[in-house]
Amino acid sequence: MKPPREWGMRSRIVGLTSGSVVLIVGGALADSMWLIGVGAWTLIAAGLLEMIYRP
């Protein structure tokens, strides 16, 4: 397995997106607005990386 610094940008975007989904679902189940907010900002960051990075 390669170290994290050698992973491609695509795997970072997928990691951010899946992490944001987990945060948003967990926040919805726990009725925690700050957890939903962190998940939303993580999803925004993944979207911006996807728009900026074009292989």
N, C-alpha and C positions, 0 to 999 in steps of 0.2 A: 504494500500500500504506500502511495506517495504521501509525503508530508503535506500539511494544509497549504503551505505557500506555493506548492507546485500544482494544486488543483486548478482546473479551468474556471473561467468566469461563469460558465453555464451551471456548474455544480454549486457555486456560491449563490446564484440567483434561485436555484431550486431549493437550496437550504433555507434561504430567507423566506421564500414563499411558503414552504411547508411549516416553518416555524411560526409564521404569522397566522396560518390557519389554526395551528394548535393553540396559540394564544387567544385568538378570537373565540374559538369554540369553548376553551376552558373558561374564559371570561364570561361567556354567555351562560354556561352551566353554573358558574359560581356567582352569577349576578354581580360581577365586579367590573365597573366601568373603566378603571385605570388599566386593567388587563386587556380589555377590548381596545382601548386607546393605544397601548403599546403595540398590539397586534396590527392595528390599522397603520400606524407609522412604519412598522416593519414591512408591511405590504406595499406601502408607498415607496419605500426605499428600494424594494425589489423591482417595482415597476419602473422607477427611474433608471436603475442599472440596466434593465432590459432595453429601455429606449435609447440609452446612451451607448451601450456596448452592442455593436453590430459586427459579428465575425465575418 
